[in-house]
């Protein structure tokens, strides 16, 4: 994590909503309790359409290539747009080797390498480093096997290869096992799509928890 002093006027930002839409913006002025930004627009120059106060993720690259983020709110006051300051004054670095997992039900398919058999499954959780899913103990893969497949995230097919890391029995009425897979050789651009989705799921979960209190 880094201090909020690393944010500066004319710094480029990405604003991501909970529906995985990405908008480009720029810091205009840093004030004591908020940050004034240019109206966020998408790649087609279409302005953002969120209601004032919506939860967003602010993404920036203050050191060039490393990616930092924090959760914020987008405030609209007439024609002006603001985001809140980072909580406790820090940005969080997306760690390439220490990925956080979020519960997520996502369709995916896989094929054991060297086989023409295809299996359609759904994830139980997801991270930038891999996935987990529940299935019968008789699944046609074992620890150490390598598979190829694809995740369907927000109408995008993200192809991957993965190793089967663990298979853990779950003792309940369904008699299923939990299969954990670790991505191998994944391009960072593909991994960034998964990480972005995980960040948005985190916002959704926290919002739901807050609404239930």
N, C-alpha and C positions, 0 to 999 in steps of 0.2 A: 504494500500500500504506500501511497505518497501523499504529501500534504496538499491541501487545496490551493496553496500558493502556486502550484504548477499549472493552474488554470490562468489564462491571460486573454486580454482583449484581442479579437481577430483570430482566435484559435478555432479551427474547424471541429465540428462535433457531428456525431450521428445520434439521432433520436429514434429509439425503437419502441413501438407500442406492444401491447400484450397480444396482438394478432400477428406479430412478426413483420409488420411493415417498417421499413427503414426510411428515415428522412434525413436530409442533410441540413445543417445549420451552421451558425458561427456565433461566437460570443461577441456581443457589442460592448457590454459594460459589466463589470463585476461590482455589485453593490454589497452592503454589509450583510443583508439577509437573503439576497436573491441575485440571480444572474440574468441580465437582459440578453436575449438572443434574437437573431434574425428569424423571420418566419420559416419554420421547417418545411421543406418541399421534398418530394420523392424524385426519383431519377428522371421522371417525365415532367418535372417542374410543377407538379400538382401539389397545392398546399395541403398541409396536414388538416385532418377533419375531426380532431378529438375535442371533447368538451373540456372547458377549463377545469383544472384540478385532476385531470386524468393521470394515472400512474404510467410512468415511462422509465426506460433505461437510457441513461446518457453514456455514450461511448466516446472515448477520445484516445489519441495516440501521442501523449506529451513527450515521449522519448524517441519518437520516430516510428519504430515498428512494433513496440510492445503495446498491447491493448489493455486499457483501463476502463472501468465502468463504475457507475453508482446508480442507485435507484432514486428517482426524483418524481416531482410532479410538474406538469406543464400548465402554466397559468397564462390565460389570455386576458389582457386588459385593453379593450378597444382593438387597435391595430398592433399593439405591442405584445410580445411574448416573453415569458420569464420561466426559468427553471429554479428549483430550490437549490441551496448550497448542499454539498455532500454532507451526509450525516456524520457528526463528530469530526468534520473537516478532513476526511480522507477519501481517496479513490482506491479501488480494489483492482489489483492486477489479475488478469486471467492467466492462471498458471497452466502451462502446457502439460505438465506431468502430474498435476494434482487436481483432477477434475472432480467437481461435486456432482452428486447424483440427485435426480429429481424423479418422483413417481410420474410415470407417463405411459398411457396406453396408446401405442403407435403400431400400425400395421407394418409388418416387414416379412420378407421371405428369405430363405437361405437354401443353399445347395452344398452338401459336403463336396470338397474338392475331389475330382475324379469320378463324380457321380452325376447322372442326369436327373436324379430325383430332386424335386423342388417341394419345399414345405412352407406353408403360409402360417405365420404366427403373429402374436401381438406382444409388445414389450410390457414389462411391469415397471421398469425404471430405465433411465437413460442418463448418460454423461458423455463428455467429450472423449472419454477413454474406452467406452464400451456400453453394452446393454445387458439386461437380464430379462428372462421370461420364464413362465411356468408351463410345464407340459408333463406328459406321462413319463414315468421312469424308463419306458421302452423307447424313448426318442432315439433316432438313428445316429447319434453322435456321442462321442466319449471325450473325457478330459484329454487334452493334447491334440485333438483333431483341429484341422483348419477348415474354415468354410468361407464361401463367398455369398453375398446377398445384397439386399437394398432395403433401406428404410424409406417410408413414405411420410415425409414431414411437410405439412402444409402444401400439399400438391407437388412437392418436389421429390424426386427419386434420388436418394443419396446412397450410392453404391459403396460397399465396404468389403474388406476381408477381415476375418477375426479368428482368434484361437479360443477354443473352449477351455476356460480356466478352472471352473469348479462346477460340480453338480451336487446339489445339496437336497436331501429328502425333506419334504415338508409333511409333518405328521398331522393330517386333518382328514376330514371326511372325503376329500377329493383325491387323496393318495397321489399327489403330484410331486414333482421335483423342481427346484429352482436352478436354471442353467445360467451361468455367468459367462459372457463373451468379452474378450478384449480386442479392440481394433488393432490391426497391424498394417503398416505402410499406407496410412490414410493421408491424403493431401490436406494441408492446413486449411485451404479454402473450404473443403468439405467439412472439416472438423469445426471451423468457425460457424458454419450454419447450424450444426448441432448445439454448440455452446450457446449461440444466440437464442435458440429455442429453449434451452434449459434455463437461461436467465429469465425469459418471459414466463415460463412455468413457475419459477420461484416467485415472481411478482403476483401471479394469479393465486397461488397457494396462500401467500401472506395476506392478500386482500380478502380471500374467503375466510381465513382464520380471524381477521379483524372484524369482518362483518358478522361473524357468529358470536362475538363476545357481547 
